Amino acid sequence: MYYPSKTAKNQLLKLISIIENEGKMLTTNELIVVLENMKCICKSPEIVSALTNSLKLKSNNNSHNRSNLTNREKQVVLLIGQGLPNKDIAHELNLSKSTIETHRKNIRKKLKIKGKDSLMVFAIIYKLQNETKP
């Protein structure tokens, strides 16, 4: 069983309290720092990594990671974010299921995302960010 550090928990709770009391809104970069520090107290640090990757993409529209994704990989990420399985994504894009599996693997590698669940979290956030663009 995983037991997070009491010190890390206390520091995070203190920061949250300060933010609430001052009515301060975190900038995207400040939120990224908070999330990255949460990795040490989280049962699933991969999920936190997916969140921070998504936020980094949002804060840096021309970020290195985003430019590494091909247009096709971006299409696949958006469809993953809709909850579509590989078979349906393949049908939607007129590709084979194994090609979609390869795209998923390449996306995880480029964005340094571990696991299917983390990719799903990233894809959902990515999709939401692209829906809210002006």
N, C-alpha and C positions, 0 to 999 in steps of 0.2 A: 504494500500500500504506500502511496505517495503522501508525504507530509511536508507542505510548504514551510519555508522559513518564517518564524514569527516576526523577525525583524523586517523582512520584505513585506509581509502582510501589513504590519504596523505602518511602515513608510507609505504604502499605497493608500491605506485608510486615512492617514494624516493629509496626504496630498488631496484626496477627494474632499475631505472636510474643509480644507483651505479654499478649494475651488468653489464649493457650495457657499461658504460663508462670505466670500468676496464677490460672489455672483459672476465670476470670471468664466469666459468661454475659452477653451483651449484652441490654439491654432492647430492646423493639421500636423505640423512638425512636432508640436508639444504632445499631441495625442500619440504620434508614432513613438516618441520617446517613452511615454507611459506604457504603451502596449509592449514595447521591446523589454522593458523592465519587468513586465508581468510574466514573461516567459519562465522566470525562475520560480514562480509560485503557482503556475498553472499546470493542471493535469495533462493538458493537450497543447504543448507549446507550438505544435505544427499549425494549429488553428490560429493562434496569435500571429504566427509568421505570415499566414495567408492574409490576415487582416492588415498587417503592416505593409505587405507588398501592395495590396489594393490601395491603401492610403498614399503610399509613395507614388504610385502611378497617377493618382488623382492630383496630388500636389505638384507633380512635375510632368506636365503634359508631354514634354519632349524627353522624358526619362529614358535612360539607357535600356531598361527592361522592356518598356513598351515598344521601343523601336526594334527590339530583337524579335518581337512577335510578327510573323507574316500576317498579311491580310486574312488568309485562310485560317490561321490559328486564332485570330481575333474573332472570326465568324464562329469557329468551334467553341471558343470560350463563351460567347453570347448564348449559344444553343445549350451548352452545359448549364449555364445560369438559368435557363428556362426549365431545367430538370429533365431534359430529353436524354434517353439512353443512347448508347453508341449506334445502335441499329437505326433509330429514328434520325439521328444527326446525319448518318451516312445517306439515308434516303433523301433527306432535305437538301443535301449538298451534292447529290449524285456521285457519291464516293463509296468505296467498300468499307465495311465495318473495321477491317484491319488497318485501313488508312486512318480512320478516326482514332483508333487505339494508338497509332504512331504519333498522330498530332497531339493527343493528350500527354503522351510520354515526353514529347519534345517541349510542350508548354511547361510541364512540371519541372523539367530540367532547366530551361531558360530562366524561369522565375524562382528557381530553388524552392519549389513547393514539394513537400513530402506527403505522399498519400492521396488517395482519391477524395477523402472527406475534405482535406485542406483545399484541393483543387475546386471542389464544389463550392466551398465558402468563398474562395477567391472569385469564382465565376459569377456567383450571385451578386456579390458586391460590384464587380466589374459591370455586370448588366445594369444594375441600379444606377451606377454612375453615368453610364451611357444614355440611359433613359432621361436623366435629369439635365443633360447638357442643353444649353440654350440654342 
